[in-house]
Amino acid sequence: MIGNEWFTFFASTPRKTRRNFLSVLQGNAPIYVLNQDAHQYLASYQLADKHMNRLSFGSTVLGNSPEQWQDYLESIGIVQTKVAQRVTEAALLGGLIESGINRKLLIHAGWSQTVQYSHSWVVLGSC
């Protein structure tokens, strides 16, 4: 569920992952960007330096499809499943920010806390 006081969007998909959620937010034209928001996201997960050092952060679109993104990951040696998953989540988030979604996006992480760039993905607030 995505919404605020003006609209609500529901989507049912076969997967309930952060990656899937970010893909739904991007719609039919995904872009993968490793910008500073992506860097912050990866830092929040304490991605190992050996992986962070392989990544270049900026506003360049690194892929326009899941296939192009996978090719990019392989070209820089990011092949471990969990690492690729985190970097993909970060790049999808970066793509959303570069596309104009508000950086003040709040993500509700449960009944008792609201955090930015949460580990749970129910979006509330201004999109």
Backbone as a chain_set.jsonl record, in Angstrom:
{"seq": "MIGNEWFTFFASTPRKTRRNFLSVLQGNAPIYVLNQDAHQYLASYQLADKHMNRLSFGSTVLGNSPEQWQDYLESIGIVQTKVAQRVTEAALLGGLIESGINRKLLIHAGWSQTVQYSHSWVVLGSC", "coords": {"N": [[0.834, -1.165, 0.0], [0.568, 2.175, -0.853], [0.42, 5.532, -0.011], [-1.141, 8.677, 0.928], [-2.78, 11.521, 2.431], [-4.227, 12.205, 0.169], [-4.317, 10.198, -1.786], [-4.389, 6.626, -2.408], [-2.643, 3.694, -3.182], [-2.826, 0.385, -4.147], [-1.154, -2.658, -4.639], [-0.901, -5.944, -5.728], [1.402, -8.429, -5.724], [3.465, -11.246, -6.707], [5.721, -11.378, -5.107], [6.958, -10.177, -1.987], [9.032, -8.273, -1.355], [11.636, -5.866, -0.503], [12.952, -5.066, -2.798], [11.054, -5.682, -4.79], [8.993, -3.984, -3.961], [10.17, -1.433, -4.343], [10.497, -1.581, -7.078], [7.824, -1.631, -7.917], [7.107, 0.96, -7.158], [8.62, 2.349, -9.022], [7.363, 1.806, -11.405], [6.685, 1.075, -14.888], [9.059, 1.779, -16.072], [11.888, 1.309, -15.018], [14.738, 2.772, -13.385], [18.132, 2.557, -12.535], [20.18, 3.88, -10.194], [23.092, 4.812, -8.575], [23.264, 6.942, -6.395], [23.889, 9.532, -3.897], [21.888, 9.031, -2.045], [21.505, 6.317, -2.387], [24.006, 5.492, -1.512], [23.845, 6.235, 1.197], [21.794, 4.506, 1.988], [23.043, 1.981, 1.624], [25.134, 2.272, 3.442], [23.675, 2.281, 5.788], [23.132, -0.371, 6.065], [25.592, -1.311, 6.537], [27.306, -2.236, 4.467], [30.004, -4.152, 3.36], [33.324, -2.814, 3.046], [34.852, -3.828, 0.916], [32.955, -4.281, -1.023], [31.646, -1.801, -1.225], [33.721, -0.263, -2.238], [33.817, -0.995, -4.876], [31.813, 0.33, -6.077], [30.6, 3.22, -7.783], [29.452, 6.367, -7.012], [26.969, 8.614, -8.028], [24.96, 10.616, -10.255], [24.443, 9.191, -12.511], [22.592, 7.131, -14.691], [22.614, 3.738, -14.42], [21.403, 1.575, -15.47], [18.521, 0.615, -17.368], [16.798, -1.411, -17.263], [16.033, -4.551, -15.685], [17.775, -6.468, -16.747], [19.905, -4.995, -17.916], [20.87, -3.84, -15.566], [21.686, -6.11, -14.117], [23.76, -6.973, -15.783], [25.509, -4.818, -15.381], [26.103, -5.127, -12.615], [27.447, -7.607, -12.679], [29.628, -6.858, -14.24], [31.139, -5.32, -12.509], [31.813, -7.102, -10.628], [30.013, -7.783, -8.605], [28.474, -10.326, -7.443], [27.556, -11.956, -5.454], [24.631, -13.135, -3.937], [23.187, -11.875, -1.71], [24.563, -9.458, -1.45], [24.249, -8.354, -4.017], [21.491, -8.08, -3.948], [21.103, -6.074, -1.924], [22.517, -3.912, -3.092], [21.042, -3.57, -5.393], [18.532, -2.829, -4.319], [19.339, -0.366, -3.258], [20.061, 1.014, -5.602], [17.611, 1.123, -6.961], [16.172, 2.702, -5.154], [17.767, 5.008, -5.336], [17.229, 5.609, -8.012], [14.514, 6.272, -7.843], [14.665, 8.634, -6.313], [16.189, 10.243, -8.045], [14.32, 10.443, -10.047], [12.54, 12.167, -9.026], [10.998, 11.667, -6.739], [10.056, 12.597, -3.482], [12.585, 13.358, -1.159], [11.95, 13.398, 1.465], [10.393, 11.303, 1.974], [8.555, 9.164, 3.959], [8.779, 6.097, 5.556], [6.884, 3.663, 6.858], [7.556, 1.576, 9.508], [6.224, -0.231, 11.036], [3.855, -0.603, 13.738], [4.773, 1.082, 15.745], [6.9, 2.749, 15.025], [8.331, 5.167, 12.82], [10.439, 5.566, 10.17], [13.095, 6.8, 8.058], [14.064, 5.358, 4.965], [13.563, 2.644, 5.661], [13.604, -0.769, 6.937], [11.295, -2.058, 6.492], [8.533, -1.744, 4.249], [6.149, 0.202, 3.845], [4.691, 2.86, 2.505], [4.156, 6.138, 3.59], [2.915, 9.442, 3.46], [4.159, 12.274, 1.603], [4.457, 11.658, -1.733]], "CA": [[0.0, 0.0, 0.0], [1.261, 3.448, -0.941], [-0.6, 6.555, 0.057], [-1.123, 9.813, 1.838], [-4.165, 11.958, 2.626], [-4.882, 12.462, -1.112], [-4.49, 9.012, -2.624], [-3.882, 5.341, -1.936], [-2.388, 2.754, -4.267], [-2.621, -0.987, -3.707], [-0.673, -3.57, -5.677], [-0.664, -7.304, -5.279], [2.435, -9.043, -6.553], [3.838, -12.55, -6.167], [6.817, -11.244, -4.145], [6.793, -9.095, -1.006], [10.39, -7.9, -0.976], [11.964, -4.453, -0.687], [13.258, -4.881, -4.223], [9.786, -5.672, -5.508], [8.281, -2.765, -3.591], [10.809, -0.31, -5.033], [10.18, -1.751, -8.503], [6.436, -1.194, -8.093], [7.129, 2.424, -7.103], [9.212, 2.885, -10.256], [6.454, 1.617, -12.534], [7.139, 0.283, -16.031], [10.32, 2.3, -16.617], [12.836, 1.398, -13.903], [16.104, 3.249, -13.578], [19.032, 2.15, -11.46], [21.134, 4.966, -9.98], [23.814, 4.761, -7.304], [23.54, 8.317, -5.981], [24.212, 9.64, -2.469], [20.824, 8.373, -1.292], [21.844, 4.894, -2.446], [25.169, 5.331, -0.625], [23.329, 6.292, 2.569], [21.052, 3.262, 2.203], [24.011, 0.893, 1.791], [25.846, 2.513, 4.697], [22.79, 1.89, 6.89], [23.246, -1.825, 6.165], [27.009, -1.584, 6.78], [27.86, -3.036, 3.38], [31.456, -4.273, 3.525], [34.149, -1.906, 2.242], [35.289, -4.463, -0.336], [31.87, -4.102, -1.993], [31.435, -0.352, -1.41], [34.815, 0.268, -3.057], [33.554, -1.326, -6.286], [30.697, 1.151, -6.542], [30.799, 4.653, -8.03], [28.206, 7.045, -6.682], [26.704, 9.839, -8.777], [23.584, 10.652, -10.764], [24.395, 8.467, -13.777], [21.717, 5.96, -14.783], [23.459, 2.578, -14.697], [20.593, 0.572, -16.145], [17.117, 0.945, -17.623], [16.042, -2.66, -17.205], [16.689, -5.503, -14.786], [18.858, -7.152, -17.458], [21.043, -4.068, -17.973], [21.395, -3.697, -14.209], [22.406, -7.349, -13.798], [25.019, -6.904, -16.539], [26.374, -3.861, -14.687], [26.586, -5.758, -11.383], [28.44, -8.622, -13.039], [30.823, -6.189, -14.774], [31.955, -4.806, -11.405], [32.119, -8.211, -9.734], [29.022, -7.969, -7.539], [27.756, -11.527, -7.855], [26.962, -12.621, -4.298], [23.197, -12.87, -3.949], [22.748, -10.888, -0.716], [25.185, -8.174, -1.78], [23.553, -7.861, -5.21], [20.149, -7.683, -3.513], [21.2, -4.774, -1.238], [22.943, -2.881, -4.042], [19.89, -3.355, -6.273], [17.584, -2.012, -3.563], [19.899, 0.989, -3.179], [19.996, 1.638, -6.93], [16.203, 1.426, -7.232], [15.865, 3.864, -4.333], [18.441, 6.131, -5.986], [16.476, 5.929, -9.221], [13.297, 6.98, -7.439], [15.044, 9.992, -5.905], [16.573, 10.966, -9.267], [13.099, 10.665, -10.833], [11.786, 13.256, -8.427], [10.246, 11.357, -5.526], [10.484, 13.452, -2.384], [13.559, 12.784, -0.224], [11.344, 13.352, 2.795], [9.559, 10.108, 1.99], [8.551, 8.432, 5.214], [8.458, 4.69, 5.377], [6.389, 3.183, 8.141], [8.204, 0.305, 9.792], [5.435, -0.999, 11.981], [2.885, 0.186, 14.484], [5.335, 1.986, 16.743], [7.997, 3.601, 14.602], [8.388, 5.64, 11.449], [11.829, 5.905, 9.887], [13.414, 7.018, 6.652], [14.802, 4.238, 4.389], [13.336, 1.575, 6.621], [13.733, -2.164, 6.535], [9.946, -2.434, 6.08], [8.213, -0.843, 3.155], [4.809, 0.721, 3.639], [4.995, 4.28, 2.338], [3.188, 7.122, 4.037], [3.389, 10.81, 3.305], [4.169, 12.907, 0.289], [5.222, 10.98, -2.78]], "C": [[0.885, 1.236, 0.0], [0.195, 4.524, -0.835], [-0.276, 7.703, 0.978], [-2.56, 10.283, 1.979], [-4.919, 12.171, 1.323], [-5.087, 11.227, -1.983], [-3.958, 7.773, -1.908], [-3.74, 4.433, -3.14], [-2.129, 1.389, -3.655], [-2.109, -1.794, -4.888], [-0.453, -4.928, -5.045], [0.309, -7.949, -6.252], [2.834, -10.37, -5.934], [4.943, -12.47, -5.11], [6.554, -10.054, -3.23], [8.167, -8.699, -0.467], [10.579, -6.396, -1.127], [12.227, -4.162, -2.159], [11.971, -4.793, -5.043], [9.014, -4.391, -5.22], [8.847, -1.551, -4.324], [10.554, -0.378, -6.538], [8.756, -1.299, -8.803], [6.373, 0.333, -8.073], [7.666, 3.03, -8.394], [8.287, 2.724, -11.457], [7.1, 0.811, -13.645], [8.471, 0.727, -16.608], [11.358, 2.439, -15.501], [14.154, 2.043, -14.319], [16.899, 2.913, -12.322], [20.131, 3.198, -11.345], [21.775, 4.794, -8.606], [24.223, 6.186, -6.924], [23.85, 8.347, -4.481], [23.128, 9.031, -1.583], [21.052, 6.865, -1.264], [23.024, 4.6, -1.521], [24.723, 5.305, 0.838], [22.588, 4.999, 2.919], [22.014, 2.106, 2.465], [24.799, 1.049, 3.084], [24.992, 2.1, 5.894], [22.79, 0.376, 7.096], [24.687, -2.264, 6.417], [27.579, -2.548, 5.736], [29.38, -3.011, 3.484], [32.209, -3.356, 2.566], [34.562, -2.525, 0.917], [34.221, -4.351, -1.419], [31.64, -2.618, -2.279], [32.495, 0.231, -2.338], [34.646, -0.041, -4.541], [32.521, -0.397, -6.915], [31.126, 2.596, -6.739], [29.456, 5.333, -7.83], [28.11, 8.375, -7.411], [25.272, 9.792, -9.287], [23.421, 9.926, -12.098], [23.44, 7.279, -13.692], [22.568, 4.781, -15.242], [22.702, 1.446, -15.372], [19.166, 1.051, -16.284], [16.237, -0.293, -17.654], [16.752, -3.575, -16.213], [17.875, -6.208, -15.45], [20.1, -6.262, -17.559], [21.687, -3.915, -16.602], [22.205, -4.933, -13.816], [23.747, -7.389, -14.523], [26.003, -5.962, -15.859], [26.958, -4.488, -13.42], [27.678, -6.783, -11.677], [29.731, -7.975, -13.523], [31.716, -5.621, -13.675], [32.216, -5.869, -10.337], [31.199, -8.364, -8.54], [28.149, -9.147, -7.96], [27.134, -12.28, -6.677], [25.505, -12.185, -4.161], [22.785, -11.776, -2.976], [23.327, -9.51, -0.995], [24.475, -7.559, -2.98], [22.15, -7.379, -4.851], [20.186, -6.304, -2.866], [21.558, -3.654, -2.211], [21.8, -2.567, -5.008], [18.827, -2.515, -5.579], [18.051, -0.557, -3.52], [19.769, 1.714, -4.513], [18.558, 1.968, -7.326], [15.753, 2.637, -6.416], [16.499, 5.116, -4.933], [17.722, 6.569, -7.243], [15.187, 6.678, -8.911], [13.604, 8.429, -7.072], [15.409, 10.821, -7.135], [15.36, 11.273, -10.142], [12.196, 11.723, -10.22], [10.954, 12.914, -7.21], [10.87, 12.144, -4.368], [11.455, 12.724, -1.452], [12.987, 12.664, 1.186], [10.347, 12.203, 2.923], [9.675, 9.427, 3.348], [8.103, 7.012, 4.947], [8.104, 4.13, 6.741], [6.898, 1.776, 8.376], [7.427, -0.538, 10.787], [4.513, -0.074, 12.751], [3.535, 1.269, 15.339], [6.458, 2.88, 16.262], [7.858, 3.998, 13.142], [9.804, 6.107, 11.198], [12.002, 6.145, 8.398], [14.284, 5.862, 6.186], [14.736, 3.02, 5.31], [13.61, 0.198, 6.049], [12.365, -2.751, 6.191], [9.461, -1.38, 5.103], [6.718, -0.611, 3.01], [4.973, 2.227, 3.62], [3.831, 5.133, 2.808], [3.758, 8.493, 3.747], [3.383, 11.259, 1.87], [5.047, 12.144, -0.676], [5.272, 11.906, -3.944]], "O": [[1.842, 1.324, 0.77], [-0.835, 4.437, -1.504], [0.721, 7.699, 1.701], [-3.481, 9.524, 1.677], [-6.142, 12.308, 1.35], [-5.966, 11.229, -2.844], [-3.192, 7.86, -0.947], [-4.606, 4.403, -4.014], [-1.308, 1.254, -2.749], [-2.583, -1.627, -6.012], [0.112, -5.04, -3.957], [0.059, -8.003, -7.456], [2.571, -10.602, -4.754], [5.091, -13.389, -4.304], [5.993, -9.045, -3.656], [8.422, -8.785, 0.734], [9.788, -5.727, -1.791], [11.783, -3.147, -2.695], [11.831, -3.914, -5.894], [8.447, -3.784, -6.129], [8.095, -0.738, -4.862], [10.412, 0.654, -7.193], [8.506, -0.659, -9.824], [5.665, 0.934, -8.881], [7.222, 4.098, -8.815], [8.43, 3.453, -12.438], [7.956, -0.036, -13.389], [8.968, 0.106, -17.548], [11.676, 3.553, -15.084], [14.619, 1.882, -15.447], [16.391, 2.98, -11.203], [20.917, 3.389, -12.273], [21.08, 4.648, -7.601], [25.373, 6.585, -7.106], [24.051, 7.298, -3.868], [23.422, 8.563, -0.483], [20.821, 6.214, -0.245], [23.038, 3.582, -0.83], [25.166, 4.461, 1.617], [22.741, 4.467, 4.018], [21.829, 1.342, 3.412], [25.1, 0.058, 3.749], [25.519, 1.624, 6.899], [22.479, -0.102, 8.187], [24.967, -3.46, 6.5], [28.239, -3.533, 6.068], [29.971, -1.948, 3.675], [31.79, -3.148, 1.427], [34.619, -1.832, -0.1], [34.545, -4.327, -2.606], [31.46, -2.222, -3.431], [32.201, 1.122, -3.135], [35.281, 0.602, -5.377], [32.376, -0.348, -8.137], [31.916, 3.131, -5.962], [28.449, 4.925, -8.407], [29.055, 9.165, -7.411], [24.462, 9.006, -8.795], [22.378, 10.035, -12.742], [23.478, 6.513, -12.729], [23.169, 4.818, -16.316], [23.306, 0.461, -15.798], [18.657, 1.791, -15.442], [15.067, -0.223, -18.031], [17.938, -3.394, -15.935], [18.868, -6.51, -14.787], [21.217, -6.72, -17.317], [22.912, -3.864, -16.49], [23.289, -4.811, -13.245], [24.756, -7.794, -13.945], [27.193, -6.263, -15.768], [28.161, -4.396, -13.176], [28.706, -6.818, -11.002], [30.817, -8.485, -13.248], [32.919, -5.456, -13.879], [32.769, -5.576, -9.277], [31.565, -9.01, -7.558], [27.205, -8.989, -8.733], [26.281, -13.146, -6.876], [25.194, -10.997, -4.258], [22.099, -10.834, -3.373], [22.65, -8.501, -0.796], [24.136, -6.376, -2.963], [21.677, -6.38, -5.393], [19.38, -5.443, -3.22], [20.97, -2.574, -2.161], [21.618, -1.413, -5.395], [18.277, -1.591, -6.179], [17.261, 0.366, -3.72], [19.408, 2.89, -4.552], [18.316, 2.992, -7.965], [15.036, 3.499, -6.925], [15.854, 6.159, -5.029], [17.613, 7.764, -7.516], [14.812, 7.606, -9.628], [12.884, 9.342, -7.475], [14.987, 11.971, -7.255], [15.367, 12.248, -10.893], [11.204, 12.128, -10.826], [10.262, 13.786, -6.684], [12.087, 12.318, -4.312], [11.181, 11.609, -1.01], [13.501, 11.9, 2.003], [9.559, 12.149, 3.867], [10.777, 9.15, 3.82], [7.157, 6.772, 4.197], [8.924, 4.127, 7.66], [6.699, 0.887, 7.548], [7.977, -1.497, 11.327], [4.411, 1.112, 12.437], [2.897, 2.282, 15.627], [6.938, 3.71, 17.035], [7.326, 3.24, 12.33], [10.319, 6.952, 11.931], [11.167, 5.748, 7.586], [15.161, 5.42, 6.929], [15.764, 2.452, 5.679], [13.817, 0.026, 4.847], [12.296, -3.852, 5.645], [9.932, -0.242, 5.129], [6.091, -1.188, 2.122], [5.359, 2.815, 4.63], [2.676, 4.882, 2.467], [4.974, 8.677, 3.788], [2.686, 10.694, 1.027], [6.25, 12.003, -0.454], [5.864, 11.574, -4.971]]}, "num_chains": 1, "name": "protein.A"}
